[in-house]
Amino acid sequence: TEHARISGHAEQLLVSDLGSVQGTFVNGIPCLREEVFYIMPGDEVFGGGAQLRFSCITKQDETS
């Protein structure tokens, strides 16, 4: 089953819980079912036994 959805558009990432039993947390704050959180560089997302930390890589970073 699906736990959460992470999507992106216009240089922003979004996370939403899909009704998981254990829940999804952004920086320790619970994300309610179908609620959308914007993810910023340095944010941590916890859910389903996974911990994700997000960072921003720019085109300049890729070429250095």
C-alpha positions in Angstrom: 0.0 0.0 0.0 1.0 3.6 -0.5 2.1 5.6 2.6 2.7 9.2 1.4 3.1 11.1 -1.8 6.0 13.4 -2.5 5.5 15.5 -5.6 7.0 18.7 -7.1 6.2 21.6 -9.3 7.5 25.1 -9.9 10.7 24.4 -7.9 8.8 23.3 -4.8 8.3 19.8 -3.2 5.1 18.8 -1.5 4.3 15.8 0.8 0.9 14.5 1.7 -0.1 11.5 3.8 -2.3 9.0 2.0 -4.1 7.7 5.1 -1.3 5.6 6.5 -1.7 3.9 9.9 1.6 5.2 11.3 1.3 8.6 9.9 3.7 11.0 8.1 5.6 13.7 9.9 7.4 16.8 8.6 10.0 18.1 11.1 8.1 16.2 13.8 4.7 17.7 12.9 2.0 15.2 11.9 0.7 15.5 8.4 -3.0 14.7 8.4 -4.5 12.6 5.6 -4.5 14.6 2.3 -3.0 17.6 4.0 -0.2 19.2 2.0 3.1 20.3 3.4 5.7 22.3 1.5 9.1 20.8 1.9 12.1 23.2 2.2 15.8 22.3 2.1 16.8 20.8 5.5 13.3 19.5 6.3 13.0 15.9 7.5 10.1 13.7 6.5 9.4 10.6 8.6 7.0 7.8 7.7 6.7 4.1 7.2 10.0 3.5 9.0 11.9 5.9 6.6 13.6 9.1 7.4 14.2 11.5 4.5 16.2 14.8 4.6 15.9 17.2 1.7 18.5 19.5 0.2 18.6 21.7 -2.9 21.0 21.0 -5.7 21.3 23.8 -8.2 22.7 23.5 -11.8 25.8 25.3 -10.6 26.3 22.7 -7.9 26.0 19.9 -10.5 28.8 21.4 -12.7 31.3 22.1 -9.8 
